[in-house]
Amino acid sequence: MSETVAFNARPLIYASGNFGKNILWGTTEITLLFVMTDMLELNPWLAGLILLGSLVVDGVLDPCVGFLADRLHTPIGRYGPLILIGAPLSALSFFALYTLPLVGAGSAFLITFLVVVFRASYSLIDLPHNALMTHVTRQSEARGRLAGYRFLFSSLASFILALSLAPLIQNGGGEILSPRGLAVFAGSVACLSAIVMVASWSVVRNKDRESARVVRFRTHSESFTLASGPTFLNLSDGLAGHPQIGK
């Protein structure tokens, strides 16, 4: 009975990674520009330029992360190393970024650095987690349910953000997003995201290992075929009395 429950819960726990991702990304989408301009007092054009630059970096890094994930062969899998690095790094950079108003450090260089680090580390959890879905199950019907679970957890993160940010914005006395309240909120969100992301990979880590073994075997097989194919062809041609043609 317990094995059945654990098996049924595994897709749900994997899908909860969408909660861990969306609660970080949703917070930045809603509040980051406001924090940069109103709390850190950056010029709006500079804040916009920083965000634009981070999106460009993100667009460049996404294919690189995908390229790297497809070629990783580690004992814990193809995607696990990226998620295990990206989850704490994205949480720490997120927390550091939203703590700047509290500590009074708001230089444009530091803000740019933290925004870029956050975007880059977020790519390390987002793309590998998405790619894992193709290895969690091979059945199209099960993948459809899994996609539904992921959408559910993304929506849940948005709902929780709406409930959490409303008290911070209203804040009784009229102060909008107090630095201390923002730091506490960011710390809670960062810890929750990191824990959920690691857990979402952990429950499917065996599938990740299997995918790494399959890719490694396929790569070695292709290398062997490419290296030995011309030799076998030349040998057979030579035995048949045809001229041997090679590089």
C-alpha positions as CSV (number, residue, x, y, z in Angstrom):
1,M,0.0,0.0,0.0
2,S,2.8,2.4,0.9
3,E,4.6,1.6,-2.3
4,T,1.5,2.5,-4.3
5,V,1.1,5.8,-2.5
6,A,4.8,6.7,-3.0
7,F,4.5,5.8,-6.7
8,N,1.4,8.0,-7.2
9,A,2.9,10.9,-5.2
10,R,6.1,11.0,-7.3
11,P,4.7,12.8,-10.3
12,L,3.0,15.3,-8.0
13,I,6.3,16.0,-6.1
14,Y,8.1,16.4,-9.4
15,A,5.4,18.8,-10.7
16,S,5.8,20.8,-7.5
17,G,9.0,22.1,-9.0
18,N,6.8,24.5,-11.0
19,F,5.7,26.0,-7.7
20,G,9.4,26.5,-6.7
21,K,10.2,28.1,-10.0
22,N,7.1,30.3,-10.4
23,I,7.2,31.7,-6.9
24,L,10.7,33.1,-7.6
25,W,9.9,34.3,-11.1
26,G,6.5,35.7,-10.3
27,T,7.9,37.8,-7.4
28,T,10.5,39.4,-9.7
29,E,7.9,40.0,-12.4
30,I,5.6,41.8,-10.0
31,T,8.0,43.7,-7.7
32,L,11.5,43.9,-9.1
33,L,11.1,47.0,-11.2
34,F,9.3,48.8,-8.3
35,V,12.0,47.8,-5.9
36,M,14.7,49.1,-8.2
37,T,13.1,52.4,-8.9
38,D,11.2,53.3,-5.7
39,M,13.2,51.5,-3.0
40,L,16.7,51.5,-4.5
41,E,16.1,54.9,-6.2
42,L,17.5,53.9,-9.6
43,N,16.6,56.1,-12.6
44,P,13.8,54.3,-14.5
45,W,15.8,54.3,-17.7
46,L,18.7,52.6,-15.9
47,A,16.5,50.0,-14.3
48,G,14.9,49.2,-17.6
49,L,18.3,48.9,-19.2
50,I,19.4,46.5,-16.5
51,L,16.3,44.3,-17.0
52,L,16.8,44.4,-20.8
53,G,20.4,43.4,-20.4
54,S,19.5,40.5,-18.1
55,L,17.0,39.3,-20.6
56,V,19.6,39.3,-23.3
57,V,21.9,37.3,-21.1
58,D,19.1,34.9,-20.3
59,G,18.4,34.4,-24.0
60,V,22.1,33.6,-24.6
61,L,22.4,31.3,-21.6
62,D,19.3,29.2,-22.2
63,P,20.7,27.4,-25.3
64,C,24.0,27.0,-23.5
65,V,22.3,25.3,-20.5
66,G,20.3,23.0,-22.9
67,F,23.5,22.1,-24.8
68,L,25.3,21.4,-21.5
69,A,22.4,19.3,-20.1
70,D,22.3,17.1,-23.2
71,R,25.9,16.3,-22.8
72,L,26.3,15.8,-19.1
73,H,27.0,12.2,-18.0
74,T,27.4,12.1,-14.2
75,P,26.7,9.5,-11.6
76,I,23.6,11.4,-10.4
77,G,22.2,12.1,-13.9
78,R,22.2,14.7,-16.6
79,Y,19.9,17.3,-15.0
80,G,20.5,16.8,-11.3
81,P,23.9,18.6,-11.1
82,L,22.4,21.7,-12.8
83,I,19.4,21.7,-10.5
84,L,21.5,21.1,-7.4
85,I,23.7,24.0,-8.3
86,G,21.0,26.3,-9.6
87,A,18.5,25.9,-6.7
88,P,20.6,27.3,-3.9
89,L,22.3,29.8,-6.2
90,S,19.0,31.3,-7.5
91,A,17.6,31.3,-3.9
92,L,20.7,33.2,-2.6
93,S,20.9,35.7,-5.4
94,F,17.1,36.3,-5.1
95,F,17.4,36.9,-1.4
96,A,20.5,39.1,-1.7
97,L,18.7,41.2,-4.4
98,Y,15.6,41.8,-2.2
99,T,17.7,42.5,0.9
100,L,19.5,45.5,-0.7
101,P,16.9,48.0,0.4
102,L,17.3,46.8,4.0
103,V,21.1,47.1,4.1
104,G,21.1,50.3,2.0
105,A,23.3,49.0,-0.8
106,G,21.9,50.1,-4.1
107,S,24.7,50.6,-6.5
108,A,23.9,50.0,-10.2
109,F,26.8,47.6,-10.5
110,L,25.7,45.4,-7.6
111,I,22.1,45.4,-8.7
112,T,23.1,44.4,-12.2
113,F,25.4,41.7,-10.9
114,L,22.7,40.1,-8.7
115,V,20.0,40.4,-11.4
116,V,22.3,38.6,-14.0
117,V,23.3,35.9,-11.4
118,F,19.6,35.3,-10.6
119,R,18.6,35.0,-14.3
120,A,21.5,32.7,-15.0
121,S,21.0,30.4,-12.0
122,Y,17.2,30.4,-12.7
123,S,18.0,28.9,-16.1
124,L,19.9,26.1,-14.4
125,I,16.7,25.0,-12.6
126,D,14.1,25.9,-15.2
127,L,15.3,24.1,-18.4
128,P,16.6,20.9,-16.7
129,H,13.3,20.6,-14.7
130,N,11.3,21.0,-17.9
131,A,13.4,18.5,-19.8
132,L,13.0,15.9,-17.0
133,M,9.3,15.5,-17.8
134,T,10.1,13.5,-20.9
135,H,12.0,11.0,-18.7
136,V,9.5,10.8,-15.8
137,T,7.0,8.8,-17.9
138,R,6.9,7.5,-21.5
139,Q,3.1,7.4,-21.7
140,S,1.4,10.3,-23.5
141,E,-1.6,10.1,-21.2
142,A,0.5,10.2,-18.1
143,R,2.5,13.1,-19.6
144,G,-0.8,15.0,-20.1
145,R,-1.7,14.5,-16.4
146,L,1.8,15.6,-15.5
147,A,1.5,18.8,-17.5
148,G,-1.8,19.4,-15.7
149,Y,-0.1,19.0,-12.3
150,R,2.6,21.4,-13.3
151,F,0.1,24.0,-14.4
152,L,-1.7,23.5,-11.1
153,F,1.4,24.2,-9.1
154,S,2.3,27.3,-11.2
155,S,-1.2,28.7,-10.5
156,L,-0.8,27.9,-6.8
157,A,2.4,29.9,-6.7
158,S,0.7,32.9,-8.3
159,F,-2.2,32.6,-5.9
160,I,0.1,32.5,-2.9
161,L,2.0,35.5,-4.2
162,A,-1.1,37.5,-4.5
163,L,-2.2,36.7,-1.0
164,S,1.3,37.3,0.4
165,L,2.1,40.6,-1.4
166,A,-1.2,42.3,-0.6
167,P,-0.5,42.7,3.1
168,L,3.1,43.8,2.4
169,I,1.9,46.5,-0.1
170,Q,-1.0,47.8,2.2
171,N,1.0,47.3,5.4
172,G,-1.5,49.0,7.7
173,G,0.2,52.4,8.2
174,G,0.4,53.0,4.5
175,E,4.1,52.2,4.0
176,I,4.6,50.3,0.8
177,L,6.9,47.2,0.9
178,S,8.9,48.0,3.9
179,P,12.6,46.9,3.5
180,R,12.4,44.6,6.6
181,G,9.1,43.0,5.4
182,L,10.5,42.6,1.9
183,A,13.6,40.9,3.2
184,V,11.6,38.5,5.4
185,F,9.3,37.7,2.5
186,A,12.2,37.1,0.1
187,G,14.0,34.9,2.6
188,S,10.9,32.7,3.1
189,V,10.3,32.5,-0.7
190,A,14.0,31.7,-1.4
191,C,14.2,28.9,1.2
192,L,10.9,27.4,0.1
193,S,11.9,27.5,-3.6
194,A,15.3,25.8,-3.0
195,I,13.7,23.0,-0.9
196,V,10.9,22.3,-3.4
197,M,13.3,22.3,-6.4
198,V,15.7,19.8,-4.8
199,A,12.8,17.6,-3.7
200,S,11.2,17.7,-7.2
201,W,14.4,16.4,-8.7
202,S,15.1,13.9,-5.9
203,V,12.0,11.9,-6.4
204,V,12.8,11.3,-10.1
205,R,16.6,11.0,-9.7
206,N,16.6,7.4,-10.8
207,K,15.0,8.4,-14.1
208,D,17.6,11.1,-14.4
209,R,20.4,8.5,-13.9
210,E,18.8,6.2,-16.5
211,S,18.7,9.0,-19.1
212,A,22.4,9.7,-18.5
213,R,23.2,6.0,-19.0
214,V,21.2,5.8,-22.2
215,V,22.8,8.9,-23.6
216,R,26.3,7.7,-22.7
217,F,25.7,4.3,-24.3
218,R,24.2,5.9,-27.4
219,T,27.2,8.3,-27.6
220,H,29.7,5.5,-27.3
221,S,27.8,3.4,-29.9
222,E,27.8,6.3,-32.4
223,S,31.5,7.0,-31.8
224,F,32.3,3.3,-32.3
225,T,30.2,3.2,-35.5
226,L,31.7,6.4,-36.9
227,A,35.2,5.2,-36.1
228,S,34.9,1.6,-37.2
229,G,32.5,2.0,-40.1
230,P,35.0,3.1,-42.8
231,T,37.4,0.3,-41.7
232,F,34.7,-2.4,-42.1
233,L,33.7,-0.9,-45.4
234,N,37.2,-0.8,-46.7
235,L,37.9,-4.3,-45.5
236,S,34.8,-5.7,-47.2
237,D,35.5,-3.8,-50.4
238,G,39.1,-5.1,-50.4
239,L,38.0,-8.7,-50.0
240,A,35.5,-8.3,-52.8
241,G,38.2,-7.1,-55.1
242,H,37.2,-3.4,-55.2
243,P,39.6,-0.6,-54.6
244,Q,39.8,0.7,-51.1
245,I,38.8,4.3,-50.7
246,G,39.5,6.1,-47.5
247,K,40.6,9.4,-46.1
